[in-house]
Amino acid sequence: MNVVGRSVLGALVTLGLSGCSSGPLGISSGKCDIEVARQLTKKDWGRADVVAIRMRQNEFTPMLVEFQSGKAYILRLVNGDEWAHRFKSPEFFEAVSVAGITEGSEEQSDVCTSLVTIPAGKSSEVRFVPLRDGHYEFVDEFLPSPFPEGPSGLVIIR
């Protein structure tokens, strides 16, 4: 690669990294209604349906998940690899109200996010209620950049 190519690539990587801010659980900031999220923390999450998505060797299993608007869910994101994965879906996270995200024993509530990072060999759980129906793509973004590099899937909210 020539000097100009390396400079352009370096600028793109720097731009991508500078646009990404994460919280303590690898959670990137996004848009949401904090008041709705706070009300959800009082829900009995023991009765919520659990839907698992496994990330392994550049695949999501399943690649298609469906949720019903207004119903409580726990999305369990399982990382079967020896490297971190990032479940990214800005439009999906704008269409739901997230009550909290748990990684191991760490928990964060009042979460506004567009993505969740799942460390190697671990899982994270997202407690949420879908608010708006639609079709929402999700991707595994290996590096924070404007160009998604990983596999993708689809969430349908009815």
N, C-alpha and C positions, 0 to 999 in steps of 0.2 A: 504494500500500500504506500502511495506517495505521501509527501508531507501535507499537501492540501487535503487528501482523503482522511488522514489521521486527525487533522485539525477539525474537520467537519464532524467526524465520528465522535471526537472528544467533546465538542460543543453539544452534540445531541445527547450524549450520556449525561453530561453535567446538567443540561436543561431538564432531562427526565428525572434525575436524582433530586434536583432542587425543588421540583414540583410535588414531591412526595413527602408528606409529614405523617409520622406514625406515633401512636400512643404507646403505653407500656406493654401492651399485648400484641404489638405489630398491627394495630388497627389504624387505618388511614381515616382522616376526617372526611365527612361528607355532609349532606343536607338531611335534616329531619326535624320533626316537631318534638322538642324535649318534653313538653307537657304531656303529650300522648304517651311517650315512652315512660315517663314517671308513673303514670296511672297503670301501666302494664306490669310494673314491678310488684304490684299487689296481687297479681293473678296467681292461681294455683298451677304452677308449671308442671307439677306431677301428673296432671291430666292432659297435658299437651301431647299431640302426636309427634313422634320422633321420626325424622327423615334423614337418612345417612347418605352422604356422597363420599366415595373413596377416591383418593388421588394416588395413582400408582403408575409408574413407567409411562408418563405422558398420556394418561387416560383418566377421564372421570367415569366412575361407575356408580349410579346410572348417569347417562348424559342428558336425560330428560326427567325433570321432576315437576309435579303438579301440586298446587296448594289451592285451598278454598278461601276466598276473601272473608275476613272477619273471624277466622278460627285460629287458635293459638298453636304454634309449632315450635319445635326445637330442631334446628338444622345442625346435624353432627357432621363436621368436616374431618375426615380421617386421612392422615398422610401415611401411606405405606412405603414411602421412599426414605432414603438416607440424606435428603436435602429438603429445604423448605419449599413450600408451595404457597401461592397467593391466590385466593378465591376472590376474583374481582368482578363486580357487577353494579356499577353506579346506578343504573336505571332500576334494577331490582331493589336496591337498598333505599331508593327514593319512593318506591311503591309500597314499602312495608314500614311498620313501626317496630324498632328494635328495643326490647326491654333490657337486654344485656348480652354480653359475650363472655364465655368462660373458656380458659385454657388451663387445663390441669386444675390446680387449686386457686389460681388467680381469676378474679372476676371483675368486670368493668360494667357499670350500668350507665344510663344516660348516654348511650353511644350513638353518635352520628358517624356513619362510615360509608365508604364505597368499596372497601375490600377488607379481607381478613387474612393475615399471614398464619399459616399452620406450620410449626416447626417440624423438623425431620422426625419421623416415627411417632408423632403425637397427634392429638385431635383437639379441635376447638368446637364449641357449641354456641350457636346463635339463637337466642330466644326472641321470637317475633310474632307479629300478627300482620298478615297481608291486608292492605287497605285499598289497593287499586288493581283491577284486573288488567291482564295484558301478557305479552310474551317478552321475556327478558333474557338476553344472552349473558352467560358468565364465561370467564376465561381464567386460565392459570397464567398469571403474568410473572415470569421468572425474575425479571429485573424491572425496577421502576422505569418505564420508558413509554413514549407515546405509541410504540409499536408492540402490541401483544404478541408474545412468542409461543405461548403454550397452547394446549388443547382447549376446546370450548364445549359448552353444553347449553341447554335451554331450560328456563324456569317458565312455567305457565301458571298464572293466577287466574282462577275463574270466579 
